[in-house]
Amino acid sequence: MLAGPPQAEGAWGIAVTQPIVVGLDGSAGDEDAIRQAAVEARARRRPVRLVHALEIPLPFRVEPDQRDRVRTALVAAVETMLGEAARRIAAAVPGVPITREVVSGGPVPALLERTVGAALLVLGSGKRFDPTRMWLGSVARHLVRHAACPVLVARRPAPGEPTEGPATGRIVVGVDCTSVSADAVAFAFEEAALRGTGLIALHAWEPWNRLDRPDLDEVARAEEARHLAEALAGWSEKYPDVAVERMVVRDRPVLALTRAAAGAELVVVGSHGRADMALGSAGQALLRHAPASIAIVRPRRHG
């Protein structure tokens, strides 16, 4: 730690457990991360933990007596940034407990450590994907694959990207009908219930039949619809207030999800599954192009 113990603000009279961890890097994407963190804190009634990992690349020519001065100035600037983020969240969610931390070192170990026992890790991406940005570069890929909790990459549509569509105001979950997407489905239903919104469960399939045989396509579509129904079995009973629309689409999964995401509050996918509904290379493409925030949910280890 660079700035002493974490600084906490606010109180709800609840246990400060399973926080919403927010990784802030001082970029434009922080605005979206702060906004989504406030939404999640309000919905889940969880505390917020703001984290900035500070790596200080001091030039070799800086005199030793100046290093501490530079370090102190940088830490002060980061604390100001975190303080402003805390004020914005507190204004949106009065009384929410907020912790601010400035951590010395790289963002990967700092954030991975703080995902243990967390409800969610929120990162910002800015309005457009940029492979040079920290969160959506190798750091984000590592966090998505190894975080101990779901990771939400917050973004808004960029100019020219669609802002309305069939999913406007709803949550979209990609379902590949394997056990890998089961936790993503669970997360999506819970999120929809907490936000008081509807849910689109989308399953996309690519036809094995390359011939012009509509009859075979109908058979395949019926089979895929059956798989989707099985993957969703029991969830509407658990969350009866969540209106669910099932979509079975003949298309590449990442394209189907990108199109369905227009206007969505959130897109939810699993990680490491078949049919590209999980976060592999196609999922990375979804992060680049989907005009909505995306939550990536890794399967939990049971037992």
C-alpha positions as CSV (number, residue, x, y, z in Angstrom):
1,M,0.0,0.0,0.0
2,L,1.2,3.5,-0.8
3,A,-1.3,5.6,1.1
4,G,-1.9,3.7,4.3
5,P,-5.0,1.6,5.0
6,P,-8.1,1.7,2.7
7,Q,-10.3,4.7,3.3
8,A,-14.0,3.9,3.8
9,E,-17.0,6.2,3.5
10,G,-20.7,5.6,4.2
11,A,-22.7,3.0,6.0
12,W,-25.8,0.9,5.3
13,G,-25.8,-1.1,8.4
14,I,-24.8,-4.2,6.4
15,A,-21.8,-6.4,6.5
16,V,-19.1,-5.1,4.2
17,T,-18.7,-8.3,2.3
18,Q,-18.7,-9.3,-1.4
19,P,-17.8,-5.8,-2.6
20,I,-18.1,-4.4,-6.1
21,V,-14.4,-4.0,-7.0
22,V,-13.8,-1.2,-9.5
23,G,-10.5,-1.0,-11.3
24,L,-9.7,2.6,-12.3
25,D,-6.8,3.6,-14.5
26,G,-7.4,7.4,-14.9
27,S,-8.6,7.1,-18.5
28,A,-11.9,8.1,-20.1
29,G,-13.2,4.6,-19.6
30,D,-13.4,5.3,-15.8
31,E,-16.6,7.2,-16.4
32,D,-18.4,4.1,-17.6
33,A,-16.9,2.0,-14.8
34,I,-18.1,4.4,-12.2
35,R,-21.6,4.6,-13.7
36,Q,-21.9,0.8,-13.8
37,A,-20.5,0.4,-10.3
38,A,-23.2,2.7,-9.0
39,V,-25.9,0.6,-10.8
40,E,-24.5,-2.6,-9.3
41,A,-24.1,-1.2,-5.8
42,R,-27.7,0.0,-5.8
43,A,-29.1,-3.2,-7.2
44,R,-27.0,-5.6,-5.1
45,R,-26.7,-3.4,-2.0
46,R,-23.1,-4.2,-1.9
47,P,-20.2,-1.9,-0.9
48,V,-17.8,-0.5,-3.5
49,R,-14.1,-0.9,-3.5
50,L,-12.2,1.5,-5.7
51,V,-8.7,0.4,-6.7
52,H,-5.9,2.0,-8.6
53,A,-2.6,0.1,-9.1
54,L,0.2,2.6,-9.4
55,E,3.3,1.7,-11.3
56,I,5.7,4.7,-11.3
57,P,8.1,4.6,-14.3
58,L,10.6,7.1,-13.0
59,P,13.3,8.1,-15.5
60,F,16.7,6.9,-14.6
61,R,18.1,10.4,-14.6
62,V,15.8,11.6,-11.7
63,E,17.9,12.4,-8.7
64,P,17.3,10.1,-5.7
65,D,16.1,13.1,-3.6
66,Q,13.5,13.9,-6.2
67,R,12.0,10.4,-6.5
68,D,10.0,10.7,-3.2
69,R,8.7,14.1,-4.3
70,V,7.5,12.7,-7.7
71,R,6.0,9.6,-6.0
72,T,4.1,11.7,-3.4
73,A,2.7,14.0,-6.2
74,L,1.5,11.0,-8.2
75,V,-0.1,9.3,-5.2
76,A,-1.9,12.6,-4.3
77,A,-3.2,12.9,-7.9
78,V,-4.5,9.3,-7.8
79,E,-6.1,9.9,-4.4
80,T,-7.9,12.9,-5.8
81,M,-9.1,10.9,-8.7
82,L,-10.4,8.1,-6.4
83,G,-12.0,10.7,-4.1
84,E,-13.9,12.2,-7.0
85,A,-15.1,8.7,-8.1
86,A,-16.2,8.0,-4.6
87,R,-18.2,11.3,-4.4
88,R,-20.0,10.5,-7.7
89,I,-21.0,7.0,-6.5
90,A,-22.1,8.3,-3.1
91,A,-24.3,10.9,-4.8
92,A,-25.9,8.2,-7.0
93,V,-26.2,5.6,-4.1
94,P,-26.5,7.5,-0.8
95,G,-25.1,5.6,2.1
96,V,-23.2,3.0,0.2
97,P,-19.9,2.0,1.9
98,I,-17.0,3.0,-0.3
99,T,-13.4,2.0,0.1
100,R,-10.5,3.7,-1.8
101,E,-7.1,2.0,-2.3
102,V,-3.9,3.1,-4.0
103,V,-1.9,-0.1,-4.5
104,S,1.8,-0.2,-5.4
105,G,2.6,-2.5,-8.3
106,G,0.9,-3.9,-11.4
107,P,-2.9,-4.0,-11.9
108,V,-3.1,-7.8,-12.5
109,P,-2.0,-9.0,-9.1
110,A,-3.7,-6.1,-7.3
111,L,-7.1,-6.7,-8.9
112,L,-6.9,-10.5,-8.9
113,E,-6.2,-10.5,-5.2
114,R,-9.2,-8.3,-4.6
115,T,-11.6,-10.4,-6.7
116,V,-11.4,-13.2,-4.0
117,G,-14.7,-12.8,-2.1
118,A,-15.9,-10.0,-4.4
119,A,-19.3,-9.9,-6.0
120,L,-18.1,-8.4,-9.2
121,L,-15.0,-6.7,-10.8
122,V,-15.9,-3.6,-12.9
123,L,-13.5,-2.2,-15.5
124,G,-13.9,0.6,-18.0
125,S,-13.2,0.4,-21.7
126,G,-14.1,3.8,-23.0
127,K,-16.4,4.3,-26.0
128,R,-14.4,2.2,-28.4
129,F,-12.1,-0.7,-28.2
130,D,-8.4,0.2,-28.3
131,P,-5.9,-2.7,-28.1
132,T,-3.4,-0.4,-26.5
133,R,-5.6,0.4,-23.6
134,M,-4.7,-1.3,-20.3
135,W,-8.0,-2.9,-19.4
136,L,-8.7,-4.4,-22.9
137,G,-5.2,-5.4,-23.6
138,S,-3.3,-8.3,-22.0
139,V,-4.3,-7.1,-18.5
140,A,-8.0,-7.4,-19.1
141,R,-7.6,-10.8,-20.9
142,H,-5.7,-12.1,-17.8
143,L,-8.3,-10.7,-15.4
144,V,-11.2,-12.2,-17.4
145,R,-9.6,-15.6,-17.4
146,H,-8.4,-15.7,-13.8
147,A,-10.6,-13.4,-11.7
148,A,-12.4,-15.2,-8.8
149,C,-15.6,-13.3,-9.6
150,P,-17.5,-12.2,-12.7
151,V,-15.9,-9.3,-14.7
152,L,-18.0,-6.5,-16.1
153,V,-16.5,-4.4,-18.8
154,A,-18.4,-1.2,-18.9
155,R,-18.9,0.7,-22.1
156,R,-21.5,2.8,-24.0
157,P,-22.2,2.9,-27.8
158,A,-19.7,4.9,-29.7
159,P,-21.0,7.5,-32.3
160,G,-22.5,5.6,-35.2
161,E,-23.1,2.4,-33.2
162,P,-26.8,1.3,-32.6
163,T,-28.4,2.5,-29.4
164,E,-31.8,0.8,-29.8
165,G,-32.9,-2.6,-30.8
166,P,-35.0,-5.6,-29.7
167,A,-33.0,-5.7,-26.4
168,T,-33.5,-2.1,-25.5
169,G,-33.6,-1.8,-21.7
170,R,-33.1,-5.6,-21.3
171,I,-30.3,-8.0,-20.5
172,V,-29.0,-10.4,-23.1
173,V,-27.4,-13.7,-22.2
174,G,-25.5,-15.9,-24.7
175,V,-26.4,-19.5,-24.1
176,D,-24.2,-22.2,-25.7
177,C,-26.3,-25.0,-24.0
178,T,-23.3,-26.5,-22.2
179,S,-22.5,-26.5,-18.5
180,V,-20.0,-23.7,-19.1
181,S,-22.8,-21.2,-19.7
182,A,-24.9,-22.4,-16.7
183,D,-23.3,-19.8,-14.4
184,A,-23.7,-17.1,-17.0
185,V,-27.4,-17.9,-17.2
186,A,-27.7,-17.8,-13.4
187,F,-25.9,-14.4,-13.3
188,A,-28.1,-13.0,-16.0
189,F,-31.4,-14.1,-14.3
190,E,-30.2,-12.6,-11.0
191,E,-29.1,-9.4,-12.7
192,A,-32.4,-9.0,-14.5
193,A,-34.3,-9.6,-11.2
194,L,-32.2,-7.1,-9.3
195,R,-32.5,-4.4,-12.0
196,G,-36.2,-5.1,-12.6
197,T,-35.8,-5.7,-16.3
198,G,-36.5,-8.4,-18.9
199,L,-34.1,-11.0,-20.3
200,I,-33.3,-12.2,-23.8
201,A,-31.7,-15.7,-23.8
202,L,-30.0,-16.1,-27.1
203,H,-28.7,-19.3,-28.6
204,A,-27.1,-19.1,-32.0
205,W,-26.2,-22.1,-34.2
206,E,-24.4,-22.5,-37.4
207,P,-26.0,-25.1,-39.7
208,W,-24.1,-28.3,-40.5
209,N,-26.3,-28.6,-43.6
210,R,-24.7,-26.6,-46.5
211,L,-27.4,-27.7,-48.9
212,D,-30.5,-25.7,-49.7
213,R,-32.8,-27.9,-47.5
214,P,-35.2,-25.8,-45.5
215,D,-36.7,-29.0,-44.1
216,L,-33.4,-30.0,-42.5
217,D,-33.0,-26.4,-41.2
218,E,-36.4,-26.7,-39.5
219,V,-35.4,-30.0,-37.8
220,A,-32.1,-28.4,-36.6
221,R,-33.8,-25.3,-35.4
222,A,-36.3,-27.4,-33.4
223,E,-33.5,-29.4,-31.8
224,E,-31.5,-26.2,-30.9
225,A,-34.7,-24.7,-29.4
226,R,-35.0,-27.9,-27.3
227,H,-31.4,-27.5,-26.0
228,L,-32.1,-23.9,-25.1
229,A,-35.2,-24.8,-23.2
230,E,-33.3,-27.4,-21.2
231,A,-30.5,-24.9,-20.4
232,L,-33.1,-22.5,-19.0
233,A,-35.1,-25.1,-17.2
234,G,-36.0,-24.0,-13.6
235,W,-34.8,-20.4,-13.8
236,S,-38.2,-18.8,-14.6
237,E,-39.6,-20.6,-11.6
238,K,-36.8,-19.2,-9.4
239,Y,-37.2,-15.7,-10.9
240,P,-41.0,-15.5,-11.8
241,D,-40.9,-11.8,-12.2
242,V,-38.3,-11.8,-14.9
243,A,-39.9,-11.8,-18.4
244,V,-37.8,-14.1,-20.7
245,E,-37.7,-14.1,-24.4
246,R,-36.0,-17.0,-26.1
247,M,-34.2,-16.5,-29.3
248,V,-32.8,-19.3,-31.5
249,V,-30.8,-17.7,-34.3
250,R,-29.1,-19.3,-37.3
251,D,-25.9,-17.3,-37.3
252,R,-22.4,-17.1,-36.0
253,P,-22.9,-16.6,-32.3
254,V,-20.7,-13.5,-31.9
255,L,-22.5,-11.8,-34.8
256,A,-25.9,-12.8,-33.3
257,L,-25.0,-11.4,-29.9
258,T,-23.5,-8.2,-31.3
259,R,-26.7,-7.5,-33.3
260,A,-28.9,-8.4,-30.3
261,A,-27.0,-6.2,-28.0
262,A,-28.2,-2.9,-29.4
263,G,-29.8,-1.0,-26.6
264,A,-29.2,-3.7,-24.1
265,E,-28.4,-2.8,-20.5
266,L,-25.9,-5.6,-20.3
267,V,-24.7,-8.6,-22.3
268,V,-23.7,-11.7,-20.3
269,V,-21.5,-14.5,-21.6
270,G,-19.6,-17.4,-20.1
271,S,-16.0,-18.1,-20.6
272,H,-14.4,-21.1,-22.3
273,G,-17.2,-23.0,-24.0
274,R,-18.2,-24.3,-27.4
275,A,-20.0,-22.4,-30.2
276,D,-18.2,-19.1,-29.5
277,M,-20.9,-18.1,-26.9
278,A,-18.1,-18.1,-24.4
279,L,-15.2,-15.8,-24.2
280,G,-12.6,-17.1,-26.7
281,S,-11.3,-15.2,-29.8
282,A,-14.9,-14.6,-30.8
283,G,-15.7,-13.3,-27.3
284,Q,-12.8,-10.8,-27.7
285,A,-14.5,-9.7,-30.9
286,L,-17.7,-9.2,-28.9
287,L,-15.8,-7.0,-26.5
288,R,-14.6,-4.9,-29.4
289,H,-18.0,-4.5,-31.2
290,A,-20.9,-5.0,-28.8
291,P,-22.6,-1.6,-28.2
292,A,-23.2,-2.4,-24.5
293,S,-21.5,-3.4,-21.3
294,I,-20.4,-7.0,-21.1
295,A,-20.3,-9.3,-18.1
296,I,-18.0,-12.4,-18.4
297,V,-18.8,-15.2,-16.0
298,R,-16.4,-18.0,-15.4
299,P,-17.8,-21.4,-14.3
300,R,-17.5,-21.8,-10.5
301,R,-15.6,-24.7,-9.2
302,H,-18.0,-26.8,-7.3
303,G,-17.0,-29.2,-4.5
